[in-house]
Amino acid sequence: MKHEEIELINNENIHNFELWIDGSRAFIDYKKRDNTVYILHTEVPEELEGRGVAAAMVEKALRFLDTHGLRLVPLCSYTQTFLKRHPEWNHLTEDRKG
């Protein structure tokens, strides 16, 4: 199964975006305040590493934020690196200068 076909789950109860692949859970930990989502941590289990799961999950999360008109504050180093490689998503980042 391709990552595009796997649905991103927004588990609001525990503030996680989740992907379930082959029975394993990858997730993005976030906090939401008003219309801003703070991405805190991205985690992929060892058995899924090296398969593009983190990138697919971050892209799906960014698509979710974009669709729902939410702003992004990327505190997670993986997400920061992803945004440098994919500047087309930078419109989601919040201007925090004032």
C-alpha positions as CSV (number, residue, x, y, z in Angstrom):
1,M,0.0,0.0,0.0
2,K,1.3,3.4,-0.9
3,H,1.4,6.2,1.7
4,E,-0.9,8.4,-0.4
5,E,-3.6,5.8,0.1
6,I,-3.3,5.8,3.9
7,E,-5.6,8.2,5.8
8,L,-4.1,10.6,8.3
9,I,-6.1,10.4,11.5
10,N,-6.4,13.5,13.6
11,N,-6.6,12.1,17.1
12,E,-7.7,15.3,18.9
13,N,-8.0,13.6,22.3
14,I,-4.3,13.0,22.5
15,H,-3.2,15.9,20.1
16,N,-1.7,13.5,17.5
17,F,-1.8,13.1,13.8
18,E,-1.5,9.4,13.2
19,L,-0.7,7.0,10.3
20,W,-1.1,3.3,10.9
21,I,1.0,1.2,8.6
22,D,1.4,-2.5,8.8
23,G,0.0,-2.4,12.3
24,S,2.5,0.2,13.5
25,R,1.7,3.7,14.6
26,A,3.6,6.8,13.4
27,F,2.6,10.1,14.8
28,I,3.0,13.8,15.0
29,D,2.5,15.4,18.5
30,Y,0.9,18.8,18.4
31,K,-0.7,21.5,20.4
32,K,-3.5,23.7,19.1
33,R,-4.3,27.2,20.2
34,D,-7.1,29.0,18.4
35,N,-6.2,28.7,14.7
36,T,-2.6,27.8,15.2
37,V,-1.1,24.3,15.4
38,Y,2.3,23.9,17.1
39,I,4.0,20.7,15.7
40,L,6.1,19.5,18.6
41,H,7.5,16.1,17.6
42,T,7.4,13.6,14.7
43,E,7.9,9.9,15.5
44,V,8.2,6.9,13.3
45,P,8.7,3.4,14.8
46,E,11.9,1.7,13.9
47,E,10.2,-1.0,11.8
48,L,8.9,1.8,9.5
49,E,12.1,3.9,9.2
50,G,13.5,4.5,5.8
51,R,10.2,4.1,4.0
52,G,9.3,7.8,3.6
53,V,6.7,7.6,6.3
54,A,7.7,10.8,8.2
55,A,7.7,12.9,5.0
56,A,4.3,11.5,3.9
57,M,2.8,12.1,7.4
58,V,4.1,15.7,7.6
59,E,2.8,16.4,4.1
60,K,-0.6,15.0,5.0
61,A,-0.7,17.1,8.2
62,L,0.2,20.2,6.3
63,R,-2.5,19.5,3.8
64,F,-4.9,19.1,6.7
65,L,-3.9,22.4,8.2
66,D,-4.2,24.1,4.8
67,T,-7.6,22.7,4.1
68,H,-8.9,23.8,7.6
69,G,-7.4,27.3,7.4
70,L,-5.0,26.7,10.3
71,R,-1.6,28.3,10.8
72,L,1.6,26.4,11.6
73,V,4.4,26.8,14.1
74,P,7.0,24.1,13.4
75,L,8.8,23.4,16.6
76,C,9.8,19.9,15.5
77,S,13.2,19.8,13.9
78,Y,12.0,17.2,11.3
79,T,9.1,19.5,10.2
80,Q,11.5,22.5,10.0
81,T,13.8,20.5,7.7
82,F,10.8,19.3,5.6
83,L,9.7,22.9,5.1
84,K,13.2,23.9,3.9
85,R,13.0,21.2,1.3
86,H,9.3,22.0,0.4
87,P,9.0,25.8,0.5
88,E,5.6,25.6,-1.1
89,W,4.2,24.9,2.4
90,N,5.8,28.0,4.0
91,H,2.5,30.0,3.5
92,L,1.2,28.1,6.6
93,T,3.9,29.3,8.9
94,E,2.9,32.1,11.2
95,D,4.7,35.4,11.2
96,R,5.9,35.5,14.8
97,K,7.6,38.9,14.6
98,G,5.0,40.8,16.4
